[in-house]
Amino acid sequence: MVEEEAKSLPMELSEKGGVENNGFVQNEAFDTEADTGSRGEMPKTSVVDVEPVAMEEPVLKPYAGMPKEVLLKFSSQARYRVTREILFWLIIAAAVMLVCATIAIIALSPKCLDWWQASPVYQIYPRSFRDSNMDGNGDLKGIQEKLDHITYLNIKTIWITSFYKSPLKDLGYGAEDFYDVDPMFGSMSDFENLLAAIHDRGLKVIMDLIPNHTSDKHQWFQLSRNRTGKYTDYYIWQDCMQAAGSITPPNNWVSVFGNSSWQFDDVRQQCYFHQFGKEQPDLNFRSLDVQQEIHDIIKFWLDKGIDGFSFSAVKFLLEATHLRDEPQVNKTQDPVTITAYSQLYHDYTTTQVGMHDIIRSFRQTMDQFSSEPGRYRFLGSDGDENIEATMMYYGTSFVQEADFPFNLNLIDITSLSGNSVFEAVNLWMKNMPEGKWPNWAVGSPNAARISSRVGKDYVSVMNMLLLTLPGTPVTYYGEEIGMKDIASENVSEESVNSDSVVTFPEKSPMQWDSNINAGFTEGNTSWLPVNSDYQNINVEIQMTWSNSTLNLYRELTSLRNELPIHRGWMCHIWNDSNMFVYVRELDGLDRVFMMVLNFGEESTIDLKAIVPNLPSEAVIRLSTNFSNTGKAVNTQLVKTEMGEGLVLEYKTAKPVHTMESFQGNCFVAEKACYSSAFNLLYANC
């Protein structure tokens, strides 16, 4: 009975779902030997008494390295399938949200400032910047040697004035060949090397182009005076009356430099028209062939890789064809005695109908080279004495012309004061078309330097004004160290190689160090004398002075990276005979910069009385006197010395441009708002 029960036990285990343990498997050889050696023997059977309740079915769980069959068994289970599907749709949703957020950010983001808006422009007069070959004249290789100075100033745009091949009358503004470099400045290879070095440093370069006239040595003029083919009408020719050896011009038009603007030519036996010197005949822009020549010149230099042009003397491009006499300023003056440019109203020789169309055509040609990202080609132009006429160079909202006409308002100030500075700034900002970009300059190749024009005590505060106003600042070489004009009596016609009878006190050689000739040249002489103060006013020595004009300039160019100054509102707060005060602020940003600039005598001002919501205390972020930087100042009692400038920084929840009382005093060019939550700018404020 017991034996029958033992025999039936394996069957019961099998029926109850028992699991065979195959954890240890003998190799085949062992199994074969075992089978062969004991084939005739019956295996001994061991009977184990197992309680049925102790036999439970083991649970199979996922484990590392499980085979495909096992993996599929688990993946088809609901708990794994549902989890997998949830994760899949979460990833899809996150991707869609990321794409939507990216599109929204792009759609809401304001237009990025272009290179010509973001950086100050450094204007170089190449003959006076650096002489590399010891002939006393600055050259293109000299500019390349000093590119580190540009980057040291935190500047990324260089403007090089005219260096075309020229007889150098009127400083080379009458080109003999628009397609070549004057040997004084080097070769075309030198220019190409300079351009490559500029771009290697991430800088941009603008060059001058004066399309109104050429040199009388230009091949076009030589062909025109001989009436050769299409060149016959490349210039403006008129018959002149001759009597007793004297020439009677066609009308009373006067040159900018004085006397008649008509010059008789012995070869052609006619008079040609020149708005400037007699060696600079005006081109006839009513000739389509002439216009095409200028377009070809533009393309040539853009193909070389330059980043923009400054077009000069463009208001003179066209003259009235009727040739009537221009009206006299003093109608009682004897017409025979009129010799000065200022004695006539130039109604028929400037800003004629069609002139802006020509500039717009230049813009269209340049736009053909602006399609590549990051390679926008800048077009600047000079302006007009009349502010309304100047603003027309911006073009319209539909037709673009110049990116901006150069603004000389701050240079033209005749009597420096807080009031005069405010008037110069306000005149431009009030008249500038909506959405256009302003620019400022405090020095140029055609004006006395700041130190000589308004006094050395005001150099730093003028630079502070220049670099904290909205828009693009233009710095003339040497103004960053406070260079002065050289004495006019030291500049003779002989010393400038008989370029002109005028003198050039503002074009003296750049003062690099305390060595002989201020480091401008290693030769024995320079084309103009170096200023006698060069041992105390030079780049090398000012780099070591913490309170120098140069170091303040660098601090100011760095400050321009701050958002409120980079592209924020500008609100005029106060002006009087001594002070000019304004703020720079940005929507959404509680940090504000207030510029307190003294252009007169020592002064004390209560700013809190003018701006009621102003905090009682502000921090001096920058001062023309470096010892004051970082100090706290009571806004009810802000004291400044003569020529001192302060950049105050404070926080407020009520910016000035939102206050009703200042609504008419605030301007913004490229409006943007700041989101502190996302740390980004957006356009729709």
C-alpha distance (Angstrom), angle and dihedral (degrees) to the residues before:
residue distance angle dihedral
M1 . . .
V2 3.77 . .
E3 3.80 89.9 .
E4 3.79 92.0 53.6
E5 3.78 90.8 50.5
A6 3.83 90.5 51.5
K7 3.79 91.4 50.5
S8 3.76 91.6 51.8
L9 3.85 94.8 50.5
P10 3.82 97.9 82.9
M11 3.76 90.2 51.0
E12 3.77 90.3 52.0
L13 3.83 91.5 50.3
S14 3.74 90.5 50.7
E15 3.75 92.5 49.6
K16 3.77 90.7 48.6
G17 3.77 90.9 56.1
G18 3.77 100.5 -105.1
V19 3.81 116.8 -179.1
E20 3.77 122.8 -128.0
N21 3.84 113.5 -133.4
N22 3.79 109.8 -130.5
G23 3.76 94.7 166.6
F24 3.82 90.6 121.1
V25 3.80 116.7 44.8
Q26 3.77 120.9 -177.4
N27 3.81 118.3 -134.2
E28 3.79 118.1 -103.2
A29 3.79 95.5 -108.4
F30 3.75 92.5 55.9
D31 3.78 91.5 46.8
T32 3.81 91.0 51.0
E33 3.77 94.4 50.7
A34 3.75 90.5 47.4
D35 3.76 91.7 51.2
T36 3.83 93.2 46.7
G37 3.77 96.8 46.1
S38 3.73 97.6 47.9
R39 3.75 101.7 30.8
G40 3.77 91.1 118.5
E41 3.76 94.6 44.9
M42 3.75 125.9 82.2
P43 3.80 113.3 -130.3
K44 3.71 115.3 -112.9
T45 3.75 113.4 -108.7
S46 3.78 121.6 -138.9
V47 3.71 116.4 -158.7
V48 3.79 115.8 -146.4
D49 3.71 121.7 -166.9
V50 3.82 106.2 -137.1
E51 3.73 123.8 179.1
P52 3.82 110.0 -128.9
V53 3.81 93.2 -137.4
A54 3.85 91.2 59.0
M55 3.81 93.3 62.8
E56 3.88 108.2 90.6
E57 3.82 126.2 170.8
P58 3.89 109.1 -109.1
V59 3.83 117.1 -126.7
L60 3.82 116.7 -121.4
K61 3.86 112.2 -138.8
P62 3.84 131.7 -173.4
Y63 3.77 113.5 -90.1
A64 3.78 137.1 -179.7
G65 3.79 113.8 -84.5
M66 3.80 94.8 19.0
P67 3.82 113.1 165.0
K68 3.79 122.5 -106.4
E69 3.81 93.4 -101.5
V70 3.80 92.1 56.4
L71 3.80 92.3 43.6
L72 3.79 91.7 53.6
K73 3.78 89.7 48.7
F74 3.81 90.8 59.3
S75 3.82 98.2 36.9
S76 3.76 91.0 60.0
Q77 3.78 91.7 57.7
A78 3.80 114.6 107.1
R79 3.79 97.4 -121.7
Y80 3.82 91.9 56.8
R81 3.80 96.4 38.7
V82 3.81 94.4 51.2
T83 3.81 92.7 47.1
R84 3.78 90.1 50.3
E85 3.78 93.1 50.9
I86 3.82 92.6 47.3
L87 3.81 91.1 53.3
F88 3.81 91.3 47.6
W89 3.80 94.1 53.7
L90 3.78 91.8 43.2
I91 3.82 89.2 56.7
I92 3.81 91.3 47.8
A93 3.81 91.0 49.1
A94 3.81 91.8 48.1
A95 3.82 91.0 50.3
V96 3.81 91.5 50.0
M97 3.79 91.0 48.3
L98 3.82 90.8 49.3
V99 3.81 91.6 51.5
C100 3.81 91.5 47.1
A101 3.80 91.6 48.1
T102 3.80 90.6 49.9
I103 3.80 91.6 50.3
A104 3.80 90.7 47.3
I105 3.80 92.6 49.8
I106 3.81 91.1 49.4
A107 3.81 91.9 46.6
L108 3.80 94.2 47.2
S109 3.80 98.2 38.7
P110 3.80 116.8 104.0
K111 3.78 119.9 -119.5
C112 3.79 110.3 -82.3
L113 3.77 114.8 -114.2
D114 3.78 110.3 -103.5
W115 3.81 122.4 -126.5
W116 3.81 93.3 -97.2
Q117 3.83 89.6 54.2
A118 3.79 100.3 42.6
S119 3.81 101.5 53.0
P120 3.79 135.4 48.6
V121 3.80 115.1 -110.7
Y122 3.81 119.5 -122.8
Q123 3.81 112.4 -151.6
I124 3.80 116.4 -151.2
Y125 3.77 126.8 -165.6
P126 3.82 95.2 -156.0
R127 3.79 98.2 -153.3
S128 3.81 90.2 60.3
F129 3.80 103.2 36.7
R130 3.82 107.4 75.7
D131 3.81 134.2 -23.4
S132 3.81 112.7 -144.6
N133 3.81 100.3 177.0
M134 3.82 101.5 44.4
D135 3.82 95.7 -116.8
G136 3.82 91.4 121.8
N137 3.81 95.1 -109.7
G138 3.78 125.2 103.1
D139 3.80 114.7 -120.5
L140 3.79 145.1 -178.3
K141 3.81 94.0 -90.6
G142 3.79 87.6 53.8
I143 3.81 90.4 56.3
Q144 3.81 89.6 50.6
E145 3.81 90.4 51.8
K146 3.81 90.3 56.2
L147 3.82 101.6 44.0
D148 3.81 89.7 110.6
H149 3.80 87.5 66.8
I150 3.82 89.6 59.3
T151 3.80 92.4 52.2
Y152 3.82 90.0 44.2
L153 3.82 87.4 60.2
N154 3.85 91.0 53.2
I155 3.81 88.9 -117.3
K156 3.80 122.9 141.5
T157 3.82 104.0 -178.8
I158 3.80 127.2 67.9
W159 3.79 124.6 -167.4
I160 3.80 113.4 -160.4
T161 3.79 115.9 -165.5
S162 3.81 122.2 -136.4
F163 3.81 118.0 -42.6
Y164 3.82 100.3 158.7
K165 3.78 119.2 134.6
S166 3.78 103.8 -81.3
P167 3.81 144.4 151.1
L168 3.84 82.6 -116.6
K169 3.79 95.4 -121.1
D170 3.81 108.5 153.9
L171 3.83 89.7 11.3
G172 3.78 93.5 -57.0
Y173 3.79 97.6 -59.6
G174 3.80 90.0 130.5
A175 3.81 103.7 71.7
E176 3.78 122.8 -147.9
D177 3.80 91.0 -169.8
F178 3.81 123.3 12.9
Y179 3.81 90.4 -166.5
D180 3.79 98.7 58.7
V181 3.81 142.3 58.6
D182 3.79 119.0 -117.2
P183 3.82 109.4 -108.6
M184 3.81 89.0 -125.8
F185 3.82 88.3 68.7
G186 3.81 97.2 38.3
S187 3.78 134.0 -104.3
M188 3.78 138.1 -50.3
S189 3.80 86.9 -99.6
D190 3.80 88.9 56.8
F191 3.78 89.7 52.2
E192 3.80 92.6 49.4
N193 3.80 90.6 50.2
L194 3.80 90.5 48.8
L195 3.79 91.6 49.0
A196 3.82 91.6 50.4
A197 3.81 91.1 48.8
I198 3.81 90.8 49.4
H199 3.80 92.9 51.3
D200 3.81 92.3 43.4
R201 3.80 87.5 62.2
G202 3.79 92.0 50.0
L203 3.80 92.2 -108.1
K204 3.81 130.5 135.6
V205 3.79 129.0 -137.8
I206 3.80 132.0 -148.6
M207 3.79 123.0 -170.4
D208 3.80 134.4 -164.5
L209 3.78 124.6 -105.0
I210 3.80 121.5 -175.3
P211 3.83 104.6 -171.5
N212 3.81 97.1 170.2
H213 3.80 97.3 82.9
T214 3.77 146.1 0.1
S215 3.78 135.2 -148.6
D216 3.80 116.4 -83.3
K217 3.82 84.0 -120.5
H218 3.79 91.2 64.8
Q219 3.80 115.7 116.9
W220 3.80 90.4 -124.8
F221 3.79 91.5 59.6
Q222 3.78 92.8 46.8
L223 3.79 90.1 52.9
S224 3.80 92.1 43.9
R225 3.79 95.5 52.1
N226 3.82 87.1 53.6
R227 3.83 91.6 48.5
T228 3.81 92.8 -120.0
G229 3.80 114.4 175.5
K230 3.79 117.9 -72.4
Y231 3.82 90.4 -6.7
T232 3.82 90.0 71.7
D233 3.81 90.4 88.6
Y234 3.81 99.0 33.5
Y235 3.83 88.9 107.1
I236 3.81 134.4 37.2
W237 3.79 109.4 -94.7
Q238 3.81 127.5 178.6
D239 3.77 135.3 171.0
C240 3.79 114.7 -102.5
M241 3.76 128.6 -155.7
Q242 3.80 114.9 -119.5
A243 3.77 123.5 -161.0
A244 3.79 130.5 161.2
G245 3.77 92.0 -11.4
S246 3.79 94.6 -54.4
I247 3.79 128.4 110.1
T248 3.76 123.4 -130.5
P249 3.84 108.3 -155.9
P250 3.83 122.1 -139.6
N251 3.84 92.6 -107.5
N252 3.80 144.8 -14.2
W253 3.79 97.5 -82.3
V254 3.80 112.3 143.4
S255 3.80 130.5 -152.2
V256 3.81 120.9 -117.7
F257 3.79 86.1 -116.3
G258 3.79 92.3 50.6
N259 3.83 137.8 -96.2
S260 3.79 125.8 55.5
S261 3.78 118.3 -22.1
W262 3.83 89.9 -143.5
Q263 3.80 122.7 89.2
F264 3.78 125.4 -171.9
D265 3.83 116.4 -128.2
D266 3.78 116.8 -151.0
V267 3.80 93.5 -155.8
R268 3.80 99.1 53.3
Q269 3.81 94.7 27.2
Q270 3.81 90.7 -134.7
C271 3.80 136.8 97.9
Y272 3.79 120.6 -104.6
F273 3.80 123.8 -153.6
H274 3.81 123.1 -118.0
Q275 3.80 124.8 176.1
F276 3.82 90.6 -167.5
G277 3.81 129.8 22.5
K278 3.79 121.6 -9.5
E279 3.81 87.2 -115.1
Q280 3.84 88.9 62.3
P281 3.82 110.0 66.5
D282 3.82 115.5 -167.0
L283 3.78 118.2 -114.1
N284 3.79 118.3 -123.9
F285 3.80 103.4 -116.1
R286 3.78 91.4 -177.6
S287 3.80 84.4 76.0
L288 3.80 112.0 88.8
D289 3.80 88.7 -152.6
V290 3.81 89.9 60.1
Q291 3.79 91.4 49.2
Q292 3.80 90.1 50.9
E293 3.81 90.6 51.1
I294 3.82 90.1 57.5
H295 3.80 91.6 47.2
D296 3.80 88.9 52.8
I297 3.82 90.3 51.2
I298 3.80 90.5 51.1
K299 3.81 91.1 50.7
F300 3.80 92.1 47.7
W301 3.80 94.1 57.9
L302 3.80 94.4 39.0
D303 3.80 87.9 53.4
K304 3.79 86.6 54.0
G305 3.80 87.3 59.0
I306 3.80 106.9 -105.3
D307 3.80 115.1 153.8
G308 3.78 101.6 -139.4
F309 3.79 151.6 -22.8
S310 3.76 135.8 -116.2
F311 3.80 105.8 -149.3
S312 3.80 113.1 -152.0
A313 3.81 132.9 -164.8
V314 3.81 91.1 13.8
K315 3.80 94.8 145.3
F316 3.82 86.9 68.5
L317 3.83 95.3 56.6
L318 3.81 95.3 104.0
E319 3.79 134.6 34.9
A320 3.78 129.7 -167.0
T321 3.81 111.6 -90.8
H322 3.81 93.8 -144.0
L323 3.84 91.4 70.4
R324 3.82 94.5 -146.8
D325 3.78 119.7 166.9
E326 3.78 113.6 -92.1
P327 3.85 116.7 -116.6
Q328 3.79 117.3 -94.8
V329 3.80 119.5 -120.6
N330 3.81 88.8 -142.1
K331 3.77 105.6 39.6
T332 3.81 92.2 -166.3
Q333 3.81 93.1 58.0
D334 3.78 116.6 110.2
P335 3.85 104.8 -106.2
V336 3.78 90.5 -139.0
T337 3.81 91.0 63.7
I338 3.81 95.3 54.9
T339 3.78 107.7 114.6
A340 3.85 105.4 133.0
Y341 3.79 124.3 86.2
S342 3.81 91.1 -132.7
Q343 3.82 92.0 60.4
L344 3.81 93.7 73.5
Y345 3.80 137.3 56.8
H346 3.81 103.5 -125.3
D347 3.78 97.4 -141.4
Y348 3.80 95.0 140.6
T349 3.80 103.4 37.5
T350 3.82 103.5 47.3
T351 3.83 136.8 53.0
Q352 3.79 96.1 1.9
V353 3.79 123.4 178.3
G354 3.79 108.8 -80.8
M355 3.80 95.4 30.1
H356 3.81 93.2 105.2
D357 3.81 90.1 48.3
I358 3.80 88.7 60.0
I359 3.81 92.2 51.4
R360 3.80 90.3 48.2
S361 3.79 88.8 53.3
F362 3.83 87.7 54.7
R363 3.79 87.4 52.5
Q364 3.80 91.4 52.1
T365 3.79 91.6 52.0
M366 3.79 91.1 49.6
D367 3.79 91.5 48.0
Q368 3.81 88.4 62.4
F369 3.81 86.2 68.4
S370 3.83 95.6 43.8
S371 3.80 100.5 71.7
E372 3.80 95.3 92.8
P373 3.84 111.4 89.7
G374 3.78 111.9 -102.7
R375 3.81 92.9 12.2
Y376 3.78 101.4 93.6
R377 3.83 109.9 154.9
F378 3.79 114.1 -132.7
L379 3.80 123.2 -138.7
G380 3.79 119.0 -163.9
S381 3.77 127.5 172.8
D382 3.75 139.0 -173.9
G383 3.77 116.8 -106.9
D384 3.78 139.1 -142.5
E385 3.79 137.1 -93.5
N386 3.80 87.5 -111.2
I387 3.81 114.1 73.6
E388 3.81 94.5 -146.7
A389 3.80 91.0 51.7
T390 3.81 90.3 47.4
M391 3.79 92.4 54.3
M392 3.80 90.4 56.6
Y393 3.81 88.6 71.5
Y394 3.81 88.4 71.4
G395 3.80 87.7 68.8
T396 3.78 120.9 -144.4
S397 3.78 135.7 -64.2
F398 3.81 87.5 -95.4
V399 3.81 102.9 37.1
Q400 3.79 119.1 42.3
E401 3.78 120.5 -147.0
A402 3.81 122.6 161.3
D403 3.80 119.1 2.4
F404 3.78 81.7 -132.7
P405 3.80 138.9 -23.6
F406 3.79 109.4 -122.3
N407 3.79 112.4 -97.4
L408 3.82 116.5 -137.7
N409 3.83 97.4 169.4
L410 3.80 94.2 114.9
I411 3.81 91.0 48.5
D412 3.80 91.4 50.4
I413 3.82 94.1 57.8
T414 3.81 105.4 122.0
S415 3.81 98.9 -172.7
L416 3.81 116.3 31.0
S417 3.82 117.2 -135.8
G418 3.76 139.4 127.1
N419 3.79 89.0 -97.2
S420 3.81 95.4 50.6
V421 3.81 92.3 48.6
F422 3.80 90.8 49.9
E423 3.80 91.1 49.7
A424 3.81 92.0 50.6
V425 3.81 92.2 49.8
N426 3.78 95.0 41.9
L427 3.81 93.2 48.5
W428 3.79 91.2 61.0
M429 3.80 98.5 39.4
K430 3.81 94.7 46.7
N431 3.80 93.1 51.0
M432 3.80 101.0 37.6
P433 3.83 112.0 109.5
E434 3.80 115.7 -108.7
G435 3.77 113.9 -87.3
K436 3.81 95.0 17.6
W437 3.78 125.8 123.2
P438 3.83 123.9 -115.1
N439 3.78 128.2 -143.0
W440 3.80 136.1 -168.2
A441 3.80 139.4 -159.9
V442 3.80 132.9 -176.5
G443 3.81 96.8 -176.3
S444 3.80 140.1 31.8
P445 3.82 141.1 167.2
N446 3.81 88.6 -98.1
A447 3.81 101.2 50.4
A448 3.78 137.4 62.4
R449 3.78 114.9 -92.7
I450 3.81 119.8 -99.6
S451 3.79 93.5 -106.8
S452 3.81 91.8 52.5
R453 3.81 96.1 37.3
V454 3.81 101.6 48.1
G455 3.82 104.8 3.2
K456 3.79 136.8 -86.1
D457 3.83 91.6 -94.6
Y458 3.80 89.6 69.2
V459 3.82 100.8 46.9
S460 3.82 95.6 96.1
V461 3.79 96.0 43.4
M462 3.82 90.2 49.2
N463 3.80 89.4 52.7
M464 3.81 89.3 48.1
L465 3.80 89.4 52.9
L466 3.81 92.2 46.8
L467 3.81 94.7 50.6
T468 3.82 99.2 43.1
L469 3.81 100.5 46.6
P470 3.82 116.1 96.9
G471 3.79 114.7 -94.9
T472 3.80 136.9 31.4
P473 3.82 117.9 -31.1
V474 3.82 119.6 -149.7
T475 3.80 118.1 -153.2
Y476 3.79 121.1 -164.7
Y477 3.81 111.6 -140.9
G478 3.81 113.3 -88.5
E479 3.81 96.1 23.3
E480 3.81 88.9 99.5
I481 3.83 88.6 68.1
G482 3.81 97.7 34.5
M483 3.81 99.4 -108.3
K484 3.82 117.3 -173.5
D485 3.77 131.3 -143.4
I486 3.77 115.8 -94.5
A487 3.79 116.1 -115.6
S488 3.80 109.7 -84.9
E489 3.79 92.5 -134.3
N490 3.81 88.2 64.3
V491 3.81 91.9 59.6
S492 3.77 112.9 76.8
E493 3.77 129.6 175.3
E494 3.79 87.7 -111.8
S495 3.82 92.6 53.5
V496 3.79 91.3 58.9
N497 3.78 94.3 48.6
S498 3.80 91.8 -105.3
D499 3.81 93.0 -66.1
S500 3.78 92.7 149.1
V501 3.75 141.8 -33.6
V502 3.79 90.3 -103.9
T503 3.79 122.6 93.4
F504 3.78 127.8 -125.2
P505 3.82 109.9 -150.1
E506 3.83 92.4 153.3
K507 3.82 93.1 54.3
S508 3.80 99.1 64.1
P509 3.82 117.3 140.6
M510 3.80 118.9 -76.4
Q511 3.81 112.0 -96.9
W512 3.80 107.2 -129.2
D513 3.80 104.1 160.5
S514 3.79 145.7 -18.9
N515 3.80 95.6 -85.9
I516 3.78 122.8 108.8
N517 3.82 112.5 -62.2
A518 3.83 87.8 14.0
G519 3.80 91.4 -84.4
F520 3.80 90.1 -68.3
T521 3.80 92.7 117.3
E522 3.77 137.6 4.3
G523 3.79 89.0 -148.0
N524 3.78 125.5 95.6
T525 3.80 97.8 -104.7
S526 3.78 140.8 24.0
W527 3.79 128.2 -144.8
L528 3.81 88.6 -111.6
P529 3.80 125.9 23.1
V530 3.79 117.0 -95.4
N531 3.80 113.2 -116.6
S532 3.79 110.9 -95.6
D533 3.83 91.6 -127.9
Y534 3.83 93.2 64.5
Q535 3.82 94.7 111.7
N536 3.82 90.1 65.5
I537 3.80 99.7 28.9
N538 3.79 110.4 53.4
V539 3.79 139.9 110.6
E540 3.80 97.9 -108.3
I541 3.79 96.7 53.3
Q542 3.81 94.8 41.9
M543 3.80 90.9 54.3
T544 3.83 86.7 66.4
W545 3.82 96.4 47.7
S546 3.80 114.0 85.1
N547 3.81 91.8 -158.1
S548 3.81 96.6 45.1
T549 3.78 127.8 130.1
L550 3.80 88.5 -118.5
N551 3.81 95.6 54.5
L552 3.79 91.8 47.0
Y553 3.80 88.6 51.6
R554 3.81 90.1 53.3
E555 3.81 92.3 48.3
L556 3.80 90.0 51.0
T557 3.81 93.8 50.2
S558 3.82 88.3 50.9
L559 3.80 90.7 49.1
R560 3.81 88.8 58.1
N561 3.81 87.7 73.8
E562 3.81 89.0 69.8
L563 3.80 109.0 103.8
P564 3.83 98.8 -124.2
I565 3.81 91.0 54.2
H566 3.79 95.1 35.3
R567 3.81 94.7 59.5
G568 3.78 112.3 -17.7
W569 3.78 140.5 117.4
M570 3.78 121.2 -69.1
C571 3.80 114.5 -150.9
H572 3.78 123.6 -177.2
I573 3.82 110.1 -134.3
W574 3.78 107.6 173.0
N575 3.77 144.5 -12.2
D576 3.79 135.0 179.8
S577 3.78 136.7 149.3
N578 3.82 90.2 -64.6
M579 3.79 109.4 23.3
F580 3.78 140.0 56.8
V581 3.82 114.4 -176.0
Y582 3.80 128.4 -178.7
V583 3.80 139.1 154.1
R584 3.80 133.5 -133.6
E585 3.80 114.9 -152.1
L586 3.79 141.1 155.9
D587 3.81 130.4 -141.4
G588 3.81 110.6 -103.5
L589 3.80 94.2 17.0
D590 3.80 117.6 102.7
R591 3.82 93.0 -161.2
V592 3.82 115.2 96.3
F593 3.80 133.9 -176.2
M594 3.78 119.3 -149.0
M595 3.81 119.7 -166.0
V596 3.80 114.6 -150.2
L597 3.81 106.3 -173.4
N598 3.79 126.7 -178.3
F599 3.82 116.3 -152.3
G600 3.80 96.1 164.7
E601 3.78 137.0 29.3
E602 3.81 132.0 -29.3
S603 3.78 108.5 -57.1
T604 3.82 143.0 178.5
I605 3.80 122.4 -152.9
D606 3.81 135.5 -174.0
L607 3.79 102.9 -140.3
K608 3.80 94.9 175.9
A609 3.78 90.4 61.4
I610 3.81 89.0 55.6
V611 3.83 95.9 43.2
P612 3.83 106.7 32.0
N613 3.83 95.1 -168.2
L614 3.78 92.6 53.5
P615 3.83 114.0 122.3
S616 3.79 114.4 -108.5
E617 3.78 90.2 -118.9
A618 3.81 135.0 38.7
V619 3.79 134.2 179.7
I620 3.78 121.9 -119.7
R621 3.80 101.9 -123.8
L622 3.81 93.2 179.7
S623 3.77 135.4 1.7
T624 3.79 134.0 -177.0
N625 3.81 81.5 -126.8
F626 3.81 102.2 60.5
S627 3.82 92.5 -157.7
N628 3.82 89.1 70.8
T629 3.81 95.0 52.8
G630 3.81 112.5 115.1
K631 3.80 95.4 18.8
A632 3.80 123.7 126.2
V633 3.80 117.5 -118.8
N634 3.79 131.6 -161.5
T635 3.81 105.6 -120.0
Q636 3.80 90.3 -148.5
L637 3.79 90.8 60.0
V638 3.80 113.6 34.1
K639 3.78 112.3 164.5
T640 3.80 124.9 -167.1
E641 3.78 132.0 -178.0
M642 3.79 124.7 -135.5
G643 3.81 108.3 -64.7
E644 3.81 93.6 4.1
G645 3.77 121.8 141.9
L646 3.82 128.8 -165.0
V647 3.78 130.9 -167.2
L648 3.81 104.8 -157.9
E649 3.80 120.7 -164.1
Y650 3.80 124.7 -159.3
K651 3.79 141.9 147.6
T652 3.77 126.1 -116.4
A653 3.79 139.9 163.3
K654 3.82 90.6 -149.1
P655 3.83 110.2 60.3
V656 3.79 118.0 -161.9
H657 3.81 96.1 -117.1
T658 3.84 89.5 63.4
M659 3.82 92.8 54.6
E660 3.78 114.8 100.7
S661 3.80 93.5 -141.1
F662 3.84 91.1 61.5
Q663 3.80 99.8 40.8
G664 3.80 94.0 111.5
N665 3.79 92.9 47.7
C666 3.81 100.0 58.9
F667 3.79 130.7 90.7
V668 3.78 135.0 178.6
A669 3.81 128.4 -179.0
E670 3.83 108.6 -175.5
K671 3.81 101.0 21.6
A672 3.79 117.9 -150.4
C673 3.79 137.3 161.8
Y674 3.77 129.6 -145.1
S675 3.80 125.6 -131.2
S676 3.79 111.2 -156.5
A677 3.82 90.5 -171.3
F678 3.81 93.1 60.8
N679 3.83 98.4 20.7
L680 3.80 93.2 -128.9
L681 3.80 142.0 108.9
Y682 3.79 123.7 -109.4
A683 3.78 132.7 -174.5
N684 3.80 107.5 -141.7
C685 3.79 101.4 74.5
